[in-house]
Amino acid sequence: MNTLSTGDYAVFFIYFVIVSAYGYWIYKRKHNGDATSKDYFLAEGSLTWWAIGASLIASNISAEQFIGTSGSAFKMGLAISTYEWMAAATLIIVAIFFIPIYLKNKIFTMPQFLHQRYNGTVAMVMAIFWLLLYIIVNLMSILYLGALAISGISGLDVTLCITLLAVFAVIITLGGMKVIGYTDVIQVAVLILGGLMATYLALNLISEKSGTTGLLNGLNIMRREASDHFHMILKKDNPNYMDLPGLSVLIGGMWIVNLNYWGCNQYITQRALGANLKTARAGLLFAAFLKLLMPVIVVLPGIAAYLLYQKGMFHEEMLSAKGVVDPNKAYPSLLNLLPNYLKGLSFAALTAAIVASLAGKANSIATIFTL
């Protein structure tokens, strides 16, 4: 993108101030009260079902994933939606089978579950493993890759982006799970709004390129002229088959990965562990519903960018430093077409995704270490 105006930065700054002020207000209120550690880390009884659902999505999606998924859609099409829709099915399974067990046995962390199921040694080994994984791999990669994405869009120095993202995430984290949960609602709302704007822009642009108007016309044109990008199950002769090997990925490895991520991941399950069963289940089902919408927000723009590229657009914008087409530049190229102020809001949406992931990860690390 790299063409943010003063107005765009103003929109982003206003967003930053509002969310940071809210996080600080929650922190001061809880700091002066009698909140327990479980209330701080789990927001016991404080999060509504819609806050739990929004927080799950905010924790799951970061900027590099947002951009990467659109890039994969540019390359392989609708098939990449498998990850989103399979996640929705997995969340339903977790809501029915996993969460009742955790809440019945008063499980607050995954090491605690292993301690009850096996012994303290297993729990300690896995706690150390998860802490190292979250800190060295997850937290650092989210921060660095997120900063690279923001730098590529805004033109800001990567080091400055890392610093700003870290400070913003710390402010949100200080309020505990309650402030993380409710600020995640804001983050997800902005994220969805920004994604819908990109989809609207892309479909309208496709319509205009074909001499018509309207979103449905744009979608029909895209389905007709990029029909090879509208297959959910890839055949063996597809050049992207090894990335998503047909039905085998649906009935095999993806279930294992999803059940581990959504059902046994402290970073994710923690959102629901402080609620009662009814609220926790409703939150998980709401997250599943939002997951069904994700392809509209992140996949369709990628397919649209592919078709627009075929029609002669984005040829310079999508070139990498090596002079080859970089699919990960599809989404930033679309955002560059947004008018001023809306571009700033989309920039804030991507930043919100990173901050939500960072804050949630930091809180989960502290929870495993403390509880």
TORFI-877925 format. One record per atom (N, C-alpha, C, CB): x, y, z. Coordinates in steps of 0.2 Angstrom, whole numbers, plus 5000, padded with zeros to 4 digits. Atoms other than C-alpha are relative to their C-alpha. Glycine has a CB too. Layout:
<kedos>
XYZ/...
</kedos>
This chain:
<kedos>
500449945000/500050005000/500450065000/499550005006/499549954999/501350125006/499850074998/500649984996/500249945002/500250275002/499550035005/499750004993/500549984995/499350315018/500150085001/500249975007/500049925000/498850505019/500050025008/499450034997/500049974994/498850615034/499349985004/500150075001/500750024998/496950575036/500049935002/499550024995/499950074998/497350395036/500349985007/500349964995/499750014994/498550405050/499650035006/500750045000/500449974994/497350515060/499549955002/499750074997/500550054998/496050385059/500349945004/499749974993/499750054996/497250255065/500250025007/500649984996/499849974993/497850365079/499450005004/500350074999/500650004996/496050395085/499849935002/499450034995/500150074998/495750205085/500549985005/500149964994/499550014995/497350185094/499850035007/500750024998/500249964993/496850315108/499449975003/499950074998/500650034997/495150245110/500149935003/499450004995/499950074998/495650065112/500550005006/500249954995/499550004995/497150105123/499750035006/500650044998/500349964994/496150225134/499549955004/499650064998/500550054997/494850085137/500449955004/499649974994/499650054997/496149955141/500350035006/500649984995/499749974994/497050075153/499450015006/500350074999/500549994995/495350115162/499849945003/499450034996/500250064997/494949935164/500649985005/499949954995/499450024996/496749905171/500050045007/500650024996/500149964994/496550045184/499549985004/500050084998/500650024996/494849995190/500249935003/499449994995/499850064997/495449815192/500650005005/500149954995/499550004995/497049865200/499950035007/500650054996/500249974994/496249965213/499449965004/499750074999/500550044997/494949825217/500349945003/499549984995/499850064997/494949655224/500049944996/499649995007/500150055004/495049555209/500549945001/500250034992/499550064998/495849375211/500449994993/499649945002/499650015006/497149305199/499549964995/500649955002/500550045004/495749185192/499650054996/499649955003/500549955003/494649345188/500550034995/499850045005/499649975005/496149425180/500249964994/500750025004/499850045006/496649285169/499549974996/500549945002/500650045003/494949205166/499450044999/499949945003/500649955000/493749355168/499449965002/499950034993/500650054998/492649235178/499350035000/500249975007/500749985000/490849265174/499950074997/499750005007/500149935002/491249435166/499950004992/500650035001/500149995008/491249395147/499449974998/500649964997/500650025003/489649375138/500249954994/499650064997/499950055005/489449245124/500350034994/499449964998/499749975006/489749365110/500750035001/499550064998/499349984998/491349435119/500449944999/500050035007/499650065001/491949255120/500149984993/499749945004/500050015007/491549225102/500550044996/499450004997/499649955003/492349385096/500849995002/499850075001/499350014998/493949355106/500349944997/500050005008/499750055003/494149185099/500350014993/499549945000/499849985006/494149255082/500650044999/499450034996/499549955000/495249395086/500749975002/499950065005/499450044998/496549275094/500249964994/499949965006/499850055005/496549165079/500350044994/499449964998/499849975006/496749295065/500550065002/499450034996/499549944999/498349405064/500150034992/500649985003/499949965007/498849525049/500449954995/500450065001/499750055004/500049395042/499649954997/500749985003/500550055002/498749265042/499550034995/499749975006/500549975005/497449385034/500350014993/499950075003/499749995007/498649435020/500249944997/500650055001/499850075003/499349255018/499449964997/500349965005/500650045003/497549185016/499850034994/499550005006/500249965006/497149315003/500549984995/499950075001/499550025004/498749274995/499949924997/500750005003/500150075002/498349084995/499450004995/499949965006/500650005005/496649124987/500250034993/499450055004/499749975007/497549224973/500349944997/500550055001/499650065003/498549064970/499649944999/500649985005/500450075001/497348914973/499350015000/500249965005/500749995000/495648994975/499649985006/499749964994/500550014994/494148944986/500249945004/499349994997/499850064996/494948784992/500450025006/500549964996/499749984994/495948885005/499550015005/500450064999/500549994995/494248915013/499949945005/499350024997/500150064997/494348735019/500250015008/500449944997/499849994994/495348795034/499550045005/500750045000/500549964997/494048915039/499349965002/499850074997/500650044999/492548805037/500149945004/499749984993/499950054996/493348655045/500150025007/500749964998/500049974993/493748765060/499350015003/500450075000/500649994998/491948805061/499749935003/499550034995/500350074998/491448615062/500449985006/500149954995/499650024994/492848595075/499850035006/500850014999/500249964994/492248735086/499349975003/499950074998/500650034998/490548645087/500149935004/499549984994/499850064997/491348485092/500350015007/500649964996/499749984993/492348575106/499550025004/500550064998/500649984996/490748655112/499649955003/499650054996/500450054998/489848495113/500449955005/499849964994/499650054996/491248375120/500650035005/500349954995/499449984996/492848465126/499850055006/500450044996/500149944995/492148625136/499649975006/499650054997/500350034994/490948525147/500549965005/499549954998/499550034996/492448415153/500450055004/500449954996/499549954997/493548565156/499650035006/500250054995/500449974995/492148655166/499849965006/499450044997/500250054994/491548505176/500649995005/499849944997/499450014996/493348475182/500450065002/500449954996/499749944998/493748655185/500750014997/500050015007/499349995004/495148655172/500150074998/500049954994/499849935002/495948825170/500650014995/500150045006/499450015005/497548775160/500049934998/500650035004/499850075003/498048635149/500449965004/500250014993/499650044995/499448585161/499649975006/500650045002/500450024994/498148575175/499649934998/499550055002/500450055003/497148455164/500449935000/499750014993/499650055000/498648345161/500249975007/500750024996/499950024993/499048345180/499549965003/500150065004/500550044997/497348275184/499949944996/499350044999/500150065004/497348155170/500649955001/499950014992/499450044999/499148095172/500450015007/500550014994/499749984993/500348165185/500450074999/500549955001/499749935000/501348325189/500650004996/500250015007/499550005005/502848275179/499850014993/500449935000/500349995007/501848265163/499850074999/499549954998/500349935000/501048435167/500650055000/499650015006/499449955000/502748515171/500350004993/500549985005/499650005006/503548455155/499650034995/500149924998/500449965005/502048515144/500050075002/499449965000/500149934999/501948675153/500750044998/500050015008/499349975002/503848715150/500050004992/500649965002/500050005007/503548655132/499650064997/499849934997/500549955003/502048765129/500350075001/499349995003/499849944999/502848915137/500650024995/500350015007/499449995005/504448895126/499750014993/500549955000/500349995006/503348875111/499650074999/499449944999/500349945001/502249025114/500450065000/499550005006/499649944999/503649145119/500550004994/500449995006/499450005005/505049095107/499749994992/500449945001/500350015006/503949035092/499450054998/499849934999/500749975002/502149105092/500150085001/499549985005/500049934999/502449275101/500450044996/500150015007/499549965004/503949325092/499850004992/500749965001/500250015007/503349265075/499450054998/499849934998/500649955001/501649365077/500350075000/499549995006/499749945000/502649515082/500450024994/500450015006/499649985006/503949515068/499649994994/500649955000/500450005006/502849455054/499550054999/499749934999/500549945000/501449575059/500350064999/499750005007/499649945002/502749715059/500250004993/500650015005/499850005007/503349665042/499450024996/500349934998/500649995003/501549665036/499850075000/499449965002/500249934999/501149835043/500550054997/500050025008/499549965003/502849905037/499950004992/500749975002/500150005008/502449845019/499450044998/499949934998/500649965001/500749925020/500150085001/499449985004/499949934998/501250095028/500650034998/499950005007/499349975001/503050115024/500450025006/499950064995/499649994994/503550135042/500549955001/499550005006/499450044999/505150065048/499849945004/500550045004/500250064997/505049885054/500150005008/500449944997/499850004993/505849915071/499550055003/500750035001/500549954997/504650065074/499349965001/499950064996/500650045000/503149945070/500049955005/499949974993/500050054994/503749815082/499950035006/500749964999/500049964993/503949945096/499350025001/500450065000/500649984999/502250015093/499549945001/499750044994/500550064999/501349845092/500149975007/500249954994/499850034993/502249785108/499750045005/500749995001/500249954995/501749945117/499249995000/500250074999/500750005001/499949935111/499749935003/499750004993/500250074997/499849745116/500050005007/500449954996/499950004993/500549775133/499450045004/500750045002/500549964997/499249915137/499349965000/499950064995/500650045000/497849795132/500049945005/499849974993/499950064996/498549645141/500050025008/500749974999/500049984993/498749745158/499350005003/500250075000/500750004998/496849745159/499849935002/499550034996/500350074999/496749555160/499649974995/499749995007/500450035005/495649435151/499350044999/499849935002/500649975001/494149545154/500150064994/499750035006/499949955005/494849695144/500249974994/500650055003/499850035007/495649585131/499449974997/500549945001/500650025003/493949505128/499650054997/499649965005/500549955003/492949665126/500450044995/499850045006/499649965005/494349755117/500049964993/500750025002/500050045006/494349605105/499450014996/500149935002/500649985004/492549645101/500150064995/499450015005/499849945005/493149815094/500449984995/500350055005/499550025005/494549735085/499749964995/500649955004/500450045005/493449605077/499650044995/499749945003/500549955004/492149735072/500450044995/499650045005/499649975005/493549835064/500249964994/500550045003/499750055004/494349685056/499449984995/500249945004/500550025005/492649625048/499850064996/499449985004/500149945004/492249805042/500550014995/499950065005/499549995005/493849825034/500049954995/500750005003/500050055005/493749655026/499450014995/500049935003/500549995005/492049685019/500050064995/499350025005/499949945005/492549855012/500549984994/500450065004/499650035006/493949765002/499649964996/500649965004/500450045004/492749634996/499550044996/499649955004/500549965004/491449764991/500450044994/499750065005/499649975005/492849864982/500249964994/500650035003/499750055005/493549714973/499449984995/500349945003/500550025004/491849654967/499750054995/499449975004/500349945004/491249824961/500550014994/500050065004/499549995005/492949844952/499949954994/500750005003/500150055005/492649684943/499450014995/500049935003/500649985004/490949734937/500150064996/499450025005/499949945004/491549904931/500549984994/500450055004/499650035005/492949814921/499749974995/500649965003/500450045005/491649714912/499450044998/499749945003/500649965003/490449864909/499450005004/499949994993/500750014997/489149824922/500150035007/499849935001/499949984993/488849874941/499749955004/499750075000/500450044995/488349784957/500549945002/499449974997/499650064996/489149654969/499849944997/499850005007/500250075003/488149504962/500349994993/499250005000/499750015007/488649544944/500849995001/499950074996/499350014999/490449554950/500249935002/500350055005/499950074998/490349384959/499849954994/499549995006/500150055005/489549304944/500550004995/499350024997/499549995005/490849374932/500649965003/500250074999/499450034997/492249314944/499949925000/500050025008/500150085000/491449134945/500149984993/499349985003/500050025007/491349134926/500750004997/499550044996/499349995003/493049204922/500649975004/500150074998/499450034996/494049124936/499749945003/500250055006/500450064998/493048964937/500549955003/499749964994/499550054997/494748864941/500150025007/500650004995/499949984993/494748964957/499449985005/500250075000/500650014996/493048904963/499949925001/499450034996/500050084998/493448714967/500250005007/500549964995/499950014993/493348664985/500549945001/499449995004/499650065000/494148494982/500550004994/499649945001/499650005005/495748504972/500249934997/500750035002/499850065004/496148364959/500749995000/499649994994/499250015001/497848284957/500350034995/500149925000/499749965006/498148374941/500150075002/499749994994/500049934998/497948544950/500750015003/499550015006/499349994998/499648624952/500150025008/500350064997/500049994993/499148664970/499849945005/499650065002/500350064996/498648484975/500449995006/500049954995/499650014995/500148464986/499950045006/500750004998/500149954994/499648614997/499349985003/499950074997/500650024998/497848544999/499849934996/499450055000/500150065003/497848364994/499349975000/500549945002/500650035001/496048334990/499649985006/500049944995/500450034995/494848235001/500449985006/499549954998/499550034995/496348165011/500150055006/500649984997/499949954995/496648325020/499450025004/500250074997/500649994996/494848345025/499849945005/499450014995/500250054996/494648175032/500649975004/499749944996/499450034997/496448155039/500350065004/500549994995/499649964995/497748275046/499650075002/500650024996/500349944998/496648435046/499650005007/499650034995/500450014994/495548365060/500450005006/499649934999/499550004994/497048325071/500250075002/500549954998/499749944999/497748495069/499450055003/500250034993/500549964997/496048585072/499849985007/499449994995/500250024993/495548485087/500550025005/499949925000/499549984995/497248515095/500050085001/500749984997/500049935000/497148705090/499450035004/500050034993/500649974997/495348745095/499849965007/499549994995/500250034994/495148615109/500549995006/499749934998/499550014995/496848595118/500550055000/500349934998/499549955001/497648755115/499850065006/500050044993/500249964994/497748865131/499850074997/500650015004/500149935003/497849025120/499350014997/500550004994/500650005002/496148975113/499449995005/499949964994/500550024995/495148885126/499950045006/500249935002/500149964994/495549005140/499450054999/500750045000/500649955000/494249125133/499449985003/499950024992/500750034997/492849005138/500149975007/499849954995/499950034994/493548935154/499850045006/500749985001/500349964994/492949075165/499350015000/500450075000/500749995001/491149065159/499649935003/499850024993/500450064998/489748945164/499949964993/499350025003/500050045006/489348805151/499650034995/499749935002/500449985005/487948885143/500350064996/499350035003/499749945003/488849055140/500649974995/500250045005/499450035004/490448955134/499849974994/500449955005/500250035006/489548855122/499750054995/499449945002/500249955004/488648995115/500550054997/499550055003/499449965002/490249095113/500449964994/500550015005/499750045005/491048945104/499649994993/500149935003/500450015006/489548925092/500050074996/499349995002/499949945004/489649115088/500650014997/499950065006/499450005004/491449095084/500049964994/500649985005/500050045006/491048955072/499650044995/499649935002/500449965005/489749065064/500450054997/499450045003/499549955002/491049205062/500549974995/500450045005/499550035005/492249075054/499749984994/500249935004/500350015006/490949035041/500050064996/499349985001/499949945004/491049215036/500750024998/499750065004/499349985002/492949225035/500150004993/500449965004/499850005007/493049175017/499750064996/499749944997/500349945003/491949325012/500550055001/499350015002/499649954998/493149435020/500750004998/500050015008/499350005002/494849365016/500149964994/500449965006/499950045006/494649235002/499850034994/499749935001/500249975006/493549324990/500450064997/499350035001/499649955003/494649474989/500649974996/500350055006/499450035003/496149364985/499849974993/500249945004/500250025007/495149284970/499950054996/499449955001/500249945004/494549454964/500750034998/499650055005/499449975002/496349514964/500349964995/500550005007/499750045005/496849364954/499750024993/499949925001/500349995006/495549404941/500250074997/499250005001/499849935002/495949594941/500750004997/500050055006/499450005003/497749544938/500049974993/500549955005/500150025007/497249444923/499850054995/499649945000/500349955004/496349594917/500550064999/499450035003/499549955001/497949694918/500250055006/499850054994/499949964994/497949774935/500549975005/499350015004/499550024995/499249764949/500649964998/499649955005/499450035003/500649704938/500650025003/500050014992/499549974997/501849824946/500049995008/500150074999/500150014992/501149814964/500149935003/499350025001/499950074997/501249624965/500749974999/499549964997/499350035001/503049604960/500450005006/500450044994/499650014994/504249544973/500750044998/500149935002/499349975001/506049614975/500449964994/500450005006/499750045005/506549464963/499750014993/500049935003/500449995006/505349524950/499549954998/500550004994/500550055002/504149384951/499350025004/500249935002/500749994997/502249384956/500049985007/499449984996/500150024993/502049384975/499350005002/500450055005/500750004999/500249324979/499850035007/499849935001/500149974994/500449394997/499950084999/500549995005/500149935001/500349564989/499350024997/500550034996/500750005003/498549534983/499650055004/499749944999/500549964996/497649604998/500350075001/500049975007/499749934999/498849765001/499850044993/500750005001/500249965007/498549804982/499350025000/500249954994/500749985000/496749804984/499850055005/499549945002/500049954995/496849905000/500250074997/500349995006/499749945003/497850034990/499550044996/500649994996/500549975004/496250074980/499550035004/499749954995/500549974995/495250124995/500150085000/500049975007/499949924999/494950314997/500350015007/499350034999/499749984993/495750405011/499550005005/500250084999/500450024994/495150375028/499849935001/499450055001/500250085000/494450205023/500649965000/499549994994/499350045000/496250155020/500350005007/500450044995/499849994993/496650215037/499749955005/500050075003/500450054996/495250105044/500249934999/499350014999/499850075002/495849955035/500749995003/500049994992/499350014997/497649985041/499949995008/500450074999/500250014993/496849995059/499849935001/499550055002/500350065000/495949835055/500649945001/499549984995/499550055000/497549735051/500450015006/500450014994/499649994994/498449815066/499649975006/500150075001/500450034995/497049765077/500049925000/499250024999/499950075001/497249585071/500649985004/499949974993/499350024997/499049585077/500050015007/500650044997/500049984993/498749675093/499649955004/499750075001/500450054996/497349555098/500349935001/499349994996/499650065000/498449405094/500550005005/500349984994/499549994995/499849475104/499850005007/500450064999/500249994993/498849525119/499749935003/499450055000/500350064998/497949355120/500549955001/499549974994/499550054999/499549255118/500450025007/500550004994/499649984994/500449355132/499649985006/500150085000/500450014994/498949335144/500049925001/499350024998/500050075000/498949145140/500749975003/499949964994/499350024997/500849135144/500050015007/500550044996/500049984993/500549225160/499649955004/499850075001/500550054996/499049105165/500449945001/499449994995/499650074999/500148945162/500550015005/500349984993/499549994995/501549025172/499750015007/500450064998/500249984994/500449085186/499549955003/499650065000/500550044998/498948965188/500349925000/499450014997/
</kedos>
